[in-house]
Amino acid sequence: MSRRKVRSKGIAKNRESQGNLRQETSSTPRRHDIRVLIFLFLIMVILVAYEPIRNNEFIDYDDDEYVTENLDVQGGLTLKSVFWAFTTFQATNWHPLTWLSHLFDCEIYGLSAPGHHLTNLLLHIINTIFLFLIINRITGTRWESGLVAALFALHPLNVESVAWVAERKNVLSTFFWMLTIWTYIAYVKRPNLSRYLLVVLSFILGLLSKPMLVTLPFVMLLLDYWPLERFQFKHLMGPDKLSANKTANSRDQKTSILYLILEKIPFFALSIGSSFLTILAAQKGGAIGSLELCPLGMRISNILVSYVSYIYKMIWPNKLAVLYPYPEIIPLWQVVGACLLLLCVSVLVVQAAQRRPYLLVGWLWYLGTLVPVIGLLQVGVQSMADRYAYVPLIGLFIIAAMGARDVLARCRYGRTIFAITASLLFLTLIILTRNQVYFWRNSITLFEHTLKVTLNNSRIHNNLGFTLVRQGKIQEAIHHYTEALRIDPYFALAHYNLGIARTMQGNIQEAIGHYTRALQINPNYAAAHNKLGILLTNQGKYQEAINHFAEALRVKPNSVELHINLGNSLVEMGKIDESIAYYTGALRINDHHFGAHYKLGNALIRQGKIQEAITHYARSLEIKPDFAEAHFNLGLASFMIGDISSAIQEYQILKTINPDLAERLSRRIFR
């Protein structure tokens, strides 16, 4: 070849490379503009779909334990509350970052429900954007990545995670799930120790939010296979792909399967530690069902059917409920059919993995990430839950988006069909999601909807009864408690709540009967012992009451209320010294309990220790300045030791907060 030809060839090649560079440079802003448009679209459709959430209230189902009845959370961010967040197993979980997020919300919004819902919604928006960026970065696709993110953003199954304040742990942990994957991709692109440690840190933060991340190391290995292509299974690859990857792998010796597994060992170790803490917390809270109540065979049957049920609800999101009761019997045809379907799909995706690896990755993502909540270790009474599908469905969304691309690529008008189909799908999902958000408006709408779409749901009948009692609708509540007990006669909580409702009606004997029945079912039911003790005290049966209070204290030794109630019964029996010991015990647990100081003051008065009583009355009023009874007793005690000016001062205060007590005090002072 002549020198001129070589030179002309080089010039042509240079021009071609310059042209490609110009094309790449000019297309970069366009690519960036499209991504921005997708961001804006995702944010807009989420806001449209979830707009009704601004009117939603707290729910009488776990929201009380997490926020509305949780005094530790309502106090906001303090050193004491932060320490509590990292040491408590309340709500049968150990998730300190979730508690911190609720503390932060209470610091900012107080008990205003819209603010708490807004935080959940913002996290869902961030998770959606994060998901789009991750899929876009590792696959190089835009519209397919946008479709995955849009399905995640708008699917009605995800409403439970967003519209339920108590499920903050789900959206918060998913944020760290996404952050962990994002930092992992950055590490894969440019491996070094600092990037690796950043991945570990993100993973730890996720585990501190919810242990759902225990399967994330498994997902990392899936991403290593596709689309990161850090290794390939030889039996799934043709000879052409093997030769094509041979050169790439020779440049990077860190792509062997063994190395990639060893790389994940710290993550697997952290997952095991988190699982141990989760099981410990569930055991302490009594949330783990025994094999006697739920045999292993029934659990396995429910697992197989649930895997298929989640897929069905993804395709046809109908009859969504906050709680799906555990079935008494699962028909054999459902178990066999589910097993065959799962096996057939698994075989097909393995066979198709050579040409379409996203099928294998998406399917294993779905199967694997559901493992912690699928029910092998039964926590709670639900057979399945919408919130459990928040992360697992991403795997199926990936299959749907990439599969649609491959199918429509063969069509002449593939892009047009994609645009029209996606638009109709998004519109449908927006409507369905808005409707589902509306059901979460308040406890009544949520529970009534759940009872319409499920059968024999004793838990929701009980919860609806509880909400109706709070609204003063006692007779309606009794109807639902009775229905709960018809479905499950051994439902101790329903007996307990029915006892409260009967007490409010004045039917004391029937209330005692329900508390007694609750204790027959669960002898360690401290709250039932306490309520029964109060009723027996009011009937003058002090020794029986003391027995119940003592039994409750055995179960809950750090209960201030139980110490006070036991002290009250002892006072009625004239056992003042013993009562003082229990009042003092209550203050040892919580020195800021105004009632304990007040009761101790009363007991000390009966012992003639007036000055000590005055100290406790004064302490009670420091904590609760408008406590009229403490003002009355403090004025009376001051008068008894000759401190007339202090007694008159208490009289003047009582005139403004309780004139009746002021009149009674004046008769004692000025007689």
Steps between C-alpha positions, in 0.01 A plus 500: 500500500642845406578767756237731341226240545599442860500875562160550337364208699628654822347837416166331429518313828585818687211684338271213586610505865457878512154462352412237762633726774292792370197272480559372856558855628190630331291206620611531864283809572211331322544189713521720808185687396309174459607384846382830650166460324468148639580631850232765470251250360558256786463771763186636334319165471585410861360832623185451293454140617567574867335843522218371730761409764500860626160434660595168657508449876693269726371142506399302810733223394865531605498880451415523870803290596732693270371855550161596643525309832879485521617759753866422426449598136275799568775662708698566181876483456688503830804311625269282707271419206796423272637258759153345528482458119820295497411283800129425471338188353158667497269404212682162492780649293843650540512786250656807664514713181127451452439620854728800436298591193178496706671705771605752236144521364358561848765767554389676180129418462391392847196274462382658174434198277556677161863570593571136580333391175705758309825343621388158377400647163831684458689178572291318239579770243872478579490121480334520159759745362780292649359185336488670160859623534624155604330309217600768251863493612548124496296420187557815292126512420280803556144414412522149644651641820225761510238228464645302791502813717148602395359156582668520840373854552137438409414141583212479751676221692750762616236730648514319835871580540445869421159578656565321830707709741603189693658365180761777500749217550416363156552817295798607712680165473431497125675835472811344652446192281524726195792692648687174563453386141603844369821500703561138400481593131749781562728251675473254210592772249807605699578252779684630806475463876330834569222427250457151641467638854240748374295206370530328839394818682192543277408137562533538877277809497241300309508218754456759777178606325351156435655153470342456155846574356637162612450370144686789336836312477316239294366776273855636459606160367207504259607842372854369464357245257281752315526777403843567658632179338775449754465125443297264285389141555669296231209265448272798434730653238566414142853462366482843335429674830766298678765609254376859508524512880827312522705806407309727736536260790868456440547871561326478837587200715242605761200363309505137604187374670699408811645851527157660459359281777793576730448868423149472648600319822486816719150566369385144566648523851311821568182340365538207741553738793196707402288184464602391850396836649172492309413153628596605855276810479210295361537242775502769768183646353335159462453559126641168376230239454566153636501186286203377704284793394634503145654165394793491261293330228244781511778760485658340193161479328433866577847595371439334162156655461622843618777510238235458231254734675748789493545448125123490453453822698777664298313418178151554640521724811154431633369448855810643668480492880702616799486145640444169324399251772680169514276237339377207706531267200686543171349285221742241365441609140626850586817364658573259213413760237723763662787252531474398133477860383806608697699200377401553137585869506832427669594240236401733217699798626809283550469370145454854365781651709757465220310736271306701757686503833263760645237225528714299741611806698149645531347166598764419761478859630128445558534155657805587711399836646167359620670229707528701828126578501348207314399325824741215564564670835147622566500849653154642559164359392495599133531248218659766276519881488508759223792678665717190467491536119648854496853386405439148360270621221788703355634169364173434315486860379846454347376189318192687376694804373785314333261237364279770347808646330594165347147423384432843352840515331362250248196715423497761230327754721660381821570845644147620429350190659732542800399865547127434473506190721716668764274807506187291550675292765619807691154656488343180634756469779452864602125447535543174694763651729291809574211273597726292723642813667143608575433174687787603731331832586417387853454188708130463419543516120799266512350236729157502334663455158716216633196320641331528159789340310604230752322220684506408870730788588478496879792743546342772291161454669684554829686806368182653362334445838789680670462799267123512557552501879727804463218669310249417775311245287504230765218281372644488148839413645349215704351360178846482339667359813232231512555423132874471561434249777258306282781456247766434764369411848858488632574862402611637839530862382137502380386371842707773664356774279148368547562518875588870464187566291276323753659700782419822314139381479497429874468126452773415749430130549512429127821704477654291778398187309683614184814600690496162674459322165790699353717386792395137450626526141813695597591485870782752444266769365613786726248755372209262569633435853516878551145571376360213703687624808349849461144362479556276803641796695186700420292206631699495824667168420841638584691176554384356168594826333844496661555147370429613144716812527786291639468250216501785247812645664670163466449526124570876475721592797576848362140616473440818698123462469505153656712618794254783564191278467644244738586780742142629481355158594740472792393844623135386493601203716677735742846366412660843467863391541469247220322751274780753553748236382311462171454875447871543561565217253294684239710815549815295479391403149376848404567792733299729267167325561281761667241239607755293689623807691140593582408149624818480706415835655156370598649190661755707692221725631332192647825420679516854638808585292355830383824675398604206281152495348527873419826429316332242276191717440727783393696265272173379346402862425839572344422229248128582459429858614122474436452189717212629714493212752871549577441874555215415739704248700805726504288786636349271762843362604642853523209601723564194721857615577388860553624641170186707440651719227589195287153355556339828387728503195372156398144622559555793263633265230207262544250783452614526137535128413238328720261727697328204671826379657588860584171529691571177690852620590371838616258332739794317659725806517252774601261305720 
